[in-house]
Amino acid sequence: MSNKITIFKGDSRTITITITNSDDTAFNLTGYTMLMTAKENKTDADPGIFQNTATISSPLTGIGSIAISKTDTAQTVGEYFYDVQVSDGTNVFTVVSDIFSIQQDITT
């Protein structure tokens, strides 16, 4: 399953991530933070091209929303790597990792 994100240069968007347990029930995000990082190369130092913390408005539903701003997408047109991690300060795990594609816009 592809989790590729495609966005036009200079656009903004909110990405919603839903985390479930192995039995498809909602993962309880109480006490967790969620962080999205995008990089040109996987081995680049954090924060890469951007690193944004999610808003977790209802932890019991396992849903976080990550705001991507026009500044975040003002990068050179191309494909980058991204992942989303959750952490409770002790445990860290990656919930999604794929390609973050910035396409050339037509209207500037």
C-alpha atoms as an extended CHARMM CRD file, in Angstrom:
* protein
*
       108  EXT
         1         1  MET       CA              0.0000000000        0.0000000000        0.0000000000  PROA      1               0.0000000000
         2         2  SER       CA              1.4070000000        3.3460000000       -1.0330000000  PROA      2               0.0000000000
         3         3  ASN       CA              1.4200000000        6.2380000000        1.4060000000  PROA      3               0.0000000000
         4         4  LYS       CA              3.0190000000        8.6370000000       -1.0590000000  PROA      4               0.0000000000
         5         5  ILE       CA              2.0970000000       12.2730000000       -0.4480000000  PROA      5               0.0000000000
         6         6  THR       CA              1.9560000000       14.5420000000       -3.4970000000  PROA      6               0.0000000000
         7         7  ILE       CA              1.6280000000       18.2880000000       -3.0540000000  PROA      7               0.0000000000
         8         8  PHE       CA              2.2570000000       21.3180000000       -5.2570000000  PROA      8               0.0000000000
         9         9  LYS       CA              5.1510000000       23.6750000000       -4.5470000000  PROA      9               0.0000000000
        10        10  GLY       CA              4.0770000000       26.4110000000       -2.1100000000  PROA      10              0.0000000000
        11        11  ASP       CA              0.7810000000       24.7320000000       -1.1590000000  PROA      11              0.0000000000
        12        12  SER       CA             -0.3380000000       23.8840000000        2.3720000000  PROA      12              0.0000000000
        13        13  ARG       CA             -2.2880000000       20.8650000000        3.5610000000  PROA      13              0.0000000000
        14        14  THR       CA             -3.2560000000       19.0080000000        6.7030000000  PROA      14              0.0000000000
        15        15  ILE       CA             -2.4250000000       15.3090000000        6.7170000000  PROA      15              0.0000000000
        16        16  THR       CA             -4.4820000000       13.0910000000        9.0210000000  PROA      16              0.0000000000
        17        17  ILE       CA             -2.8420000000        9.9260000000       10.3470000000  PROA      17              0.0000000000
        18        18  THR       CA             -4.9030000000        7.1790000000       11.9890000000  PROA      18              0.0000000000
        19        19  ILE       CA             -2.9950000000        4.6190000000       14.0520000000  PROA      19              0.0000000000
        20        20  THR       CA             -4.4980000000        1.2440000000       14.8330000000  PROA      20              0.0000000000
        21        21  ASN       CA             -3.4220000000       -1.7730000000       16.8040000000  PROA      21              0.0000000000
        22        22  SER       CA             -2.8550000000       -5.1290000000       15.0930000000  PROA      22              0.0000000000
        23        23  ASP       CA             -6.5270000000       -6.0220000000       15.7390000000  PROA      23              0.0000000000
        24        24  ASP       CA             -7.6580000000       -2.8240000000       13.9060000000  PROA      24              0.0000000000
        25        25  THR       CA             -8.7940000000       -1.0800000000       17.0970000000  PROA      25              0.0000000000
        26        26  ALA       CA             -7.7310000000        2.5300000000       17.6610000000  PROA      26              0.0000000000
        27        27  PHE       CA             -4.2810000000        2.9900000000       19.2090000000  PROA      27              0.0000000000
        28        28  ASN       CA             -4.5300000000        5.0930000000       22.3650000000  PROA      28              0.0000000000
        29        29  LEU       CA             -2.2590000000        8.1100000000       21.8290000000  PROA      29              0.0000000000
        30        30  THR       CA             -2.6150000000        9.3900000000       25.3940000000  PROA      30              0.0000000000
        31        31  GLY       CA              0.8490000000       10.5300000000       26.4990000000  PROA      31              0.0000000000
        32        32  TYR       CA              2.3060000000       10.2300000000       22.9940000000  PROA      32              0.0000000000
        33        33  THR       CA              3.5980000000       12.8120000000       20.5520000000  PROA      33              0.0000000000
        34        34  MET       CA              3.5140000000       12.3600000000       16.7770000000  PROA      34              0.0000000000
        35        35  LEU       CA              6.2120000000       13.8250000000       14.5220000000  PROA      35              0.0000000000
        36        36  MET       CA              6.5120000000       13.9940000000       10.7260000000  PROA      36              0.0000000000
        37        37  THR       CA              9.9580000000       14.4710000000        9.1790000000  PROA      37              0.0000000000
        38        38  ALA       CA             10.7690000000       14.9820000000        5.4850000000  PROA      38              0.0000000000
        39        39  LYS       CA             14.3270000000       14.7770000000        4.1270000000  PROA      39              0.0000000000
        40        40  GLU       CA             16.1600000000       14.8740000000        0.8330000000  PROA      40              0.0000000000
        41        41  ASN       CA             18.2550000000       11.8830000000        1.9140000000  PROA      41              0.0000000000
        42        42  LYS       CA             17.2320000000        9.3920000000        4.5830000000  PROA      42              0.0000000000
        43        43  THR       CA             20.5400000000        9.9220000000        6.4050000000  PROA      43              0.0000000000
        44        44  ASP       CA             20.3140000000       13.7520000000        6.5470000000  PROA      44              0.0000000000
        45        45  ALA       CA             20.3090000000       15.2520000000       10.0350000000  PROA      45              0.0000000000
        46        46  ASP       CA             16.9940000000       16.2670000000       11.5890000000  PROA      46              0.0000000000
        47        47  PRO       CA             14.9980000000       18.3580000000       10.8790000000  PROA      47              0.0000000000
        48        48  GLY       CA             15.6420000000       17.7100000000        7.1630000000  PROA      48              0.0000000000
        49        49  ILE       CA             13.5050000000       19.8970000000        4.8900000000  PROA      49              0.0000000000
        50        50  PHE       CA             10.8620000000       20.0980000000        7.6170000000  PROA      50              0.0000000000
        51        51  GLN       CA              9.7890000000       18.4580000000       10.8450000000  PROA      51              0.0000000000
        52        52  ASN       CA              6.2960000000       19.0620000000       12.2180000000  PROA      52              0.0000000000
        53        53  THR       CA              4.5520000000       17.9010000000       15.3650000000  PROA      53              0.0000000000
        54        54  ALA       CA              0.9960000000       16.6230000000       15.0190000000  PROA      54              0.0000000000
        55        55  THR       CA             -2.0250000000       17.8930000000       16.8660000000  PROA      55              0.0000000000
        56        56  ILE       CA             -3.6460000000       15.0110000000       18.7410000000  PROA      56              0.0000000000
        57        57  SER       CA             -7.0980000000       16.3370000000       19.5760000000  PROA      57              0.0000000000
        58        58  SER       CA             -8.6730000000       13.0180000000       20.5710000000  PROA      58              0.0000000000
        59        59  PRO       CA             -6.0090000000       10.5660000000       21.7250000000  PROA      59              0.0000000000
        60        60  LEU       CA             -8.4410000000        7.6750000000       22.2470000000  PROA      60              0.0000000000
        61        61  THR       CA             -9.2460000000        7.5780000000       18.5160000000  PROA      61              0.0000000000
        62        62  GLY       CA             -5.5930000000        7.1860000000       17.4520000000  PROA      62              0.0000000000
        63        63  ILE       CA             -5.8300000000       10.1940000000       15.1440000000  PROA      63              0.0000000000
        64        64  GLY       CA             -3.2900000000       12.9660000000       14.6880000000  PROA      64              0.0000000000
        65        65  SER       CA             -3.2890000000       15.8650000000       12.2340000000  PROA      65              0.0000000000
        66        66  ILE       CA             -0.0800000000       17.2780000000       10.8110000000  PROA      66              0.0000000000
        67        67  ALA       CA             -0.1560000000       20.7510000000        9.2720000000  PROA      67              0.0000000000
        68        68  ILE       CA              2.1470000000       21.1790000000        6.2730000000  PROA      68              0.0000000000
        69        69  SER       CA              2.7070000000       24.8570000000        5.4990000000  PROA      69              0.0000000000
        70        70  LYS       CA              3.5600000000       26.6490000000        2.2580000000  PROA      70              0.0000000000
        71        71  THR       CA              7.0360000000       27.2170000000        3.7230000000  PROA      71              0.0000000000
        72        72  ASP       CA              7.4390000000       23.4390000000        4.1010000000  PROA      72              0.0000000000
        73        73  THR       CA              6.6220000000       22.9190000000        0.4110000000  PROA      73              0.0000000000
        74        74  ALA       CA              8.7270000000       25.8170000000       -0.9070000000  PROA      74              0.0000000000
        75        75  GLN       CA             11.5200000000       23.2960000000       -1.5580000000  PROA      75              0.0000000000
        76        76  THR       CA             12.9620000000       22.3520000000       -4.9330000000  PROA      76              0.0000000000
        77        77  VAL       CA             10.4880000000       20.3280000000       -6.9940000000  PROA      77              0.0000000000
        78        78  GLY       CA             11.2790000000       16.6340000000       -6.5530000000  PROA      78              0.0000000000
        79        79  GLU       CA             10.7930000000       13.5790000000       -4.4130000000  PROA      79              0.0000000000
        80        80  TYR       CA             11.8200000000       13.3960000000       -0.7840000000  PROA      80              0.0000000000
        81        81  PHE       CA             11.5400000000       10.8030000000        1.9670000000  PROA      81              0.0000000000
        82        82  TYR       CA              9.2100000000       11.1690000000        4.9390000000  PROA      82              0.0000000000
        83        83  ASP       CA              8.1660000000        9.2620000000        8.0000000000  PROA      83              0.0000000000
        84        84  VAL       CA              5.8100000000        9.7080000000       10.9110000000  PROA      84              0.0000000000
        85        85  GLN       CA              6.8700000000        8.5340000000       14.3520000000  PROA      85              0.0000000000
        86        86  VAL       CA              5.0610000000        8.3790000000       17.6590000000  PROA      86              0.0000000000
        87        87  SER       CA              6.8110000000        8.4990000000       21.0120000000  PROA      87              0.0000000000
        88        88  ASP       CA              5.8920000000        8.4540000000       24.6750000000  PROA      88              0.0000000000
        89        89  GLY       CA              9.3930000000        9.5580000000       25.7120000000  PROA      89              0.0000000000
        90        90  THR       CA             10.5710000000        5.9750000000       26.1770000000  PROA      90              0.0000000000
        91        91  ASN       CA              9.1690000000        4.0620000000       23.2210000000  PROA      91              0.0000000000
        92        92  VAL       CA              9.4790000000        5.3380000000       19.6510000000  PROA      92              0.0000000000
        93        93  PHE       CA              7.9920000000        3.6840000000       16.5920000000  PROA      93              0.0000000000
        94        94  THR       CA              7.4880000000        4.6090000000       12.9620000000  PROA      94              0.0000000000
        95        95  VAL       CA              3.8810000000        4.3540000000       11.7870000000  PROA      95              0.0000000000
        96        96  VAL       CA              4.3560000000        5.3210000000        8.1340000000  PROA      96              0.0000000000
        97        97  SER       CA              7.2640000000        5.9620000000        5.7700000000  PROA      97              0.0000000000
        98        98  ASP       CA              7.1480000000        6.7430000000        2.0550000000  PROA      98              0.0000000000
        99        99  ILE       CA              7.7850000000        9.4190000000       -0.5790000000  PROA      99              0.0000000000
       100       100  PHE       CA              6.8820000000       13.1070000000       -0.2080000000  PROA      100             0.0000000000
       101       101  SER       CA              6.6040000000       14.5280000000       -3.7360000000  PROA      101             0.0000000000
       102       102  ILE       CA              6.6230000000       18.2660000000       -4.4400000000  PROA      102             0.0000000000
       103       103  GLN       CA              5.2170000000       19.0020000000       -7.9010000000  PROA      103             0.0000000000
       104       104  GLN       CA              5.6740000000       22.2050000000       -9.8890000000  PROA      104             0.0000000000
       105       105  ASP       CA              2.6950000000       24.5210000000       -9.5380000000  PROA      105             0.0000000000
       106       106  ILE       CA              1.2720000000       26.3990000000      -12.5010000000  PROA      106             0.0000000000
       107       107  THR       CA             -0.2930000000       29.4130000000      -10.7770000000  PROA      107             0.0000000000
       108       108  THR       CA              2.2280000000       31.2110000000       -8.5770000000  PROA      108             0.0000000000
